[in-house]
Amino acid sequence: MKVLIIPDGFKDSLEAAQVAQAIKEGIYQANEHTQIFELLASDGGDGFLKVIRHYKPKLEVVKTATADPLGRSLEASYLYDNDTATAYIELAAASGIELLSKQERRVMETSTLGTGKLLESAIAKGAKHIYVGLGGSATNDAGMGIAQALDWQFLDIDGKPLYPCGGSLNLVAQVIPPKDPKTKGIQIIAVNDVQNPLFGPQGAAYTYAKQKGASLLQIELLDSGLKHLNSLVSEVIGKDLGEVPGTGAAGGTAYGLKAFLNAAFEPGTPFMLKLSGFHEILDTHEIDLIITGEGSIDHQTKHGKLISGVVQVASSYNVPVYAICGRCFLDKNGIAELGLAGVEELYRPEQSEGYSFTHAESLVTQRATSIIAGL
């Protein structure tokens, strides 16, 4: 039997490579003669740079001083291809929720300013193409932090500069673009893992701000702030981008990249599947089964997440896909609609709180064994 492993990481628990290794061990425990093909993947969110570097090991690792989501000094890295003047930046490296403790997740105060400093460094190095992997953010500032690092100004009603964070969204009275944009002539691509609009019931605040520490009142304030900022920005740039699919990614960072830096969007999963050679393996080997996975499977999974992308491609080859996840919030019909042949969940109600996080590696191995043994 030939099995292809291609999981994403499990947030707060395991990186993609660790998940893949645990799955591999589980498969061999069930059938030691299985031929395994292993790929690292990401949907553009956490782990973006590690996956890029795995497939492009000769890229230069550039370290630079920047700031974390709360503005504290931080050293972060990005990847640079000197041959093509291309930089690869992961938003989570400077603006990620994993950089903060649970007590520090104050989404009204967090900013993408640190990610903006990474872009500024890449531009100074000579980058002509910059890929920004979105996802895993601690922010909901609509990319104002990135924009401010690249000389955009956000002023209050008294004409004073505002700190670019979620709490400033409703206070912006004037948006001033730079006279000489640093990004002129530079292609910026937002590698985007979701399809949410900027604001509204399916927007950045209502969909993601709670996990970043927002209360219900703060979610309402953030959503109204995103809508308010969009109205001002629309007048400046001459177009309304607020309802463009994907602009709600990473607390509206995708919107900011598009509105302030004229970025293009590229779906994260197809980008990664192409980079990893996923299609080539399916073309050249008679794969019997694919095992993928990520931390959570829910109604958002079908909107650009890795699992949905894997299923979409695999279906054209008639290869069944099984998934392992920390929690599954879909019923049997939802799982079938997603196109999965089956789901193995780490969580069990009888377990103590947090058990599936602290024992994730061994549980993934057990679930992989269950999949193969049940065939």
Solvent accessible surface area in square Angstrom, and as a share of the most:
residue,aa,sasa,rsa
1,M,84,0.38
2,K,57,0.24
3,V,0,0.00
4,L,0,0.00
5,I,0,0.00
6,I,0,0.00
7,P,0,0.00
8,D,15,0.08
9,G,21,0.20
10,F,8,0.03
11,K,90,0.38
12,D,71,0.37
13,S,38,0.25
14,L,17,0.09
15,E,85,0.38
16,A,16,0.12
17,A,50,0.39
18,Q,76,0.34
19,V,0,0.00
20,A,0,0.00
21,Q,76,0.34
22,A,1,0.00
23,I,0,0.00
24,K,49,0.21
25,E,78,0.35
26,G,0,0.00
27,I,0,0.00
28,Y,90,0.34
29,Q,129,0.57
30,A,38,0.29
31,N,49,0.25
32,E,125,0.56
33,H,150,0.67
34,T,7,0.04
35,Q,87,0.39
36,I,30,0.15
37,F,31,0.13
38,E,69,0.31
39,L,12,0.06
40,L,21,0.10
41,A,1,0.01
42,S,1,0.00
43,D,9,0.05
44,G,0,0.00
45,G,4,0.03
46,D,52,0.27
47,G,26,0.25
48,F,0,0.00
49,L,23,0.12
50,K,118,0.50
51,V,3,0.02
52,I,0,0.00
53,R,123,0.45
54,H,103,0.46
55,Y,55,0.21
56,K,68,0.29
57,P,95,0.60
58,K,197,0.84
59,L,18,0.09
60,E,68,0.31
61,V,54,0.31
62,V,22,0.12
63,K,134,0.57
64,T,29,0.17
65,A,87,0.68
66,T,10,0.06
67,A,7,0.06
68,D,12,0.06
69,P,0,0.00
70,L,35,0.18
71,G,39,0.37
72,R,106,0.39
73,S,112,0.72
74,L,49,0.24
75,E,117,0.52
76,A,9,0.07
77,S,31,0.20
78,Y,1,0.00
79,L,5,0.03
80,Y,10,0.04
81,D,26,0.13
82,N,99,0.51
83,D,139,0.72
84,T,75,0.44
85,A,23,0.18
86,T,9,0.05
87,A,0,0.00
88,Y,16,0.06
89,I,0,0.00
90,E,18,0.08
91,L,0,0.00
92,A,15,0.11
93,A,29,0.23
94,A,0,0.00
95,S,0,0.00
96,G,1,0.01
97,I,8,0.04
98,E,86,0.38
99,L,65,0.32
100,L,7,0.03
101,S,52,0.34
102,K,152,0.64
103,Q,151,0.67
104,E,42,0.19
105,R,40,0.15
106,R,102,0.37
107,V,1,0.01
108,M,39,0.17
109,E,81,0.37
110,T,0,0.00
111,S,1,0.01
112,T,0,0.00
113,L,29,0.14
114,G,0,0.00
115,T,0,0.00
116,G,0,0.00
117,K,72,0.30
118,L,0,0.00
119,L,0,0.00
120,E,59,0.27
121,S,27,0.17
122,A,0,0.00
123,I,29,0.15
124,A,91,0.70
125,K,77,0.33
126,G,31,0.30
127,A,1,0.01
128,K,111,0.47
129,H,68,0.30
130,I,0,0.00
131,Y,45,0.17
132,V,0,0.00
133,G,0,0.00
134,L,0,0.00
135,G,8,0.08
136,G,15,0.14
137,S,5,0.03
138,A,2,0.02
139,T,0,0.00
140,N,1,0.00
141,D,0,0.00
142,A,0,0.00
143,G,0,0.00
144,M,0,0.00
145,G,0,0.00
146,I,2,0.01
147,A,0,0.00
148,Q,62,0.27
149,A,15,0.12
150,L,3,0.01
151,D,65,0.34
152,W,20,0.07
153,Q,87,0.39
154,F,3,0.01
155,L,18,0.09
156,D,31,0.16
157,I,154,0.78
158,D,107,0.56
159,G,40,0.39
160,K,129,0.54
161,P,112,0.71
162,L,22,0.11
163,Y,96,0.37
164,P,0,0.00
165,C,14,0.09
166,G,3,0.03
167,G,31,0.30
168,S,7,0.05
169,L,0,0.00
170,N,64,0.33
171,L,103,0.51
172,V,2,0.01
173,A,48,0.37
174,Q,93,0.41
175,V,10,0.06
176,I,51,0.26
177,P,55,0.35
178,P,21,0.13
179,K,210,0.89
180,D,112,0.58
181,P,54,0.34
182,K,74,0.31
183,T,17,0.10
184,K,163,0.69
185,G,75,0.72
186,I,22,0.11
187,Q,94,0.42
188,I,3,0.02
189,I,8,0.04
190,A,0,0.00
191,V,0,0.00
192,N,5,0.03
193,D,10,0.05
194,V,4,0.02
195,Q,81,0.36
196,N,8,0.04
197,P,33,0.21
198,L,0,0.00
199,F,32,0.13
200,G,16,0.15
201,P,115,0.72
202,Q,105,0.47
203,G,0,0.00
204,A,0,0.00
205,A,0,0.00
206,Y,103,0.39
207,T,35,0.21
208,Y,28,0.11
209,A,0,0.00
210,K,154,0.65
211,Q,102,0.46
212,K,7,0.03
213,G,43,0.41
214,A,9,0.07
215,S,56,0.36
216,L,144,0.72
217,L,118,0.59
218,Q,59,0.26
219,I,9,0.04
220,E,94,0.42
221,L,75,0.37
222,L,0,0.00
223,D,19,0.10
224,S,52,0.33
225,G,0,0.00
226,L,0,0.00
227,K,119,0.50
228,H,60,0.27
229,L,0,0.00
230,N,6,0.03
231,S,56,0.36
232,L,37,0.18
233,V,0,0.00
234,S,20,0.13
235,E,145,0.65
236,V,59,0.34
237,I,46,0.23
238,G,67,0.65
239,K,107,0.45
240,D,97,0.50
241,L,14,0.07
242,G,0,0.00
243,E,131,0.59
244,V,45,0.26
245,P,83,0.52
246,G,0,0.00
247,T,0,0.00
248,G,0,0.00
249,A,0,0.00
250,A,11,0.09
251,G,0,0.00
252,G,0,0.00
253,T,0,0.00
254,A,0,0.00
255,Y,1,0.00
256,G,1,0.01
257,L,0,0.00
258,K,50,0.21
259,A,8,0.06
260,F,13,0.05
261,L,11,0.06
262,N,122,0.63
263,A,4,0.03
264,A,49,0.38
265,F,53,0.22
266,E,57,0.26
267,P,68,0.43
268,G,0,0.00
269,T,2,0.01
270,P,75,0.47
271,F,28,0.12
272,M,0,0.00
273,L,3,0.01
274,K,164,0.70
275,L,43,0.21
276,S,11,0.07
277,G,17,0.16
278,F,0,0.00
279,H,67,0.30
280,E,102,0.46
281,I,29,0.14
282,L,12,0.06
283,D,96,0.50
284,T,101,0.59
285,H,63,0.28
286,E,146,0.66
287,I,13,0.07
288,D,72,0.37
289,L,3,0.02
290,I,0,0.00
291,I,0,0.00
292,T,0,0.00
293,G,0,0.00
294,E,16,0.07
295,G,23,0.22
296,S,43,0.28
297,I,0,0.00
298,D,36,0.19
299,H,113,0.51
300,Q,17,0.07
301,T,1,0.01
302,K,121,0.51
303,H,73,0.33
304,G,28,0.27
305,K,37,0.16
306,L,0,0.00
307,I,0,0.00
308,S,18,0.12
309,G,11,0.10
310,V,0,0.00
311,V,14,0.08
312,Q,138,0.61
313,V,27,0.15
314,A,0,0.00
315,S,68,0.44
316,S,88,0.57
317,Y,70,0.27
318,N,137,0.70
319,V,15,0.09
320,P,58,0.37
321,V,4,0.02
322,Y,45,0.17
323,A,0,0.00
324,I,0,0.00
325,C,0,0.00
326,G,13,0.12
327,R,90,0.33
328,C,23,0.14
329,F,119,0.50
330,L,41,0.20
331,D,95,0.49
332,K,178,0.75
333,N,107,0.55
334,G,15,0.14
335,I,31,0.16
336,A,70,0.54
337,E,145,0.65
338,L,19,0.09
339,G,40,0.39
340,L,12,0.06
341,A,56,0.44
342,G,18,0.17
343,V,34,0.20
344,E,43,0.19
345,E,41,0.18
346,L,2,0.01
347,Y,70,0.27
348,R,78,0.28
349,P,106,0.67
350,E,139,0.62
351,Q,41,0.18
352,S,80,0.52
353,E,181,0.81
354,G,32,0.31
355,Y,75,0.28
356,S,15,0.10
357,F,115,0.48
358,T,109,0.64
359,H,77,0.34
360,A,3,0.02
361,E,85,0.38
362,S,55,0.36
363,L,8,0.04
364,V,0,0.00
365,T,12,0.07
366,Q,92,0.41
367,R,19,0.07
368,A,0,0.00
369,T,35,0.21
370,S,54,0.35
371,I,9,0.05
372,I,12,0.06
373,A,75,0.58
374,G,66,0.64
375,L,109,0.54
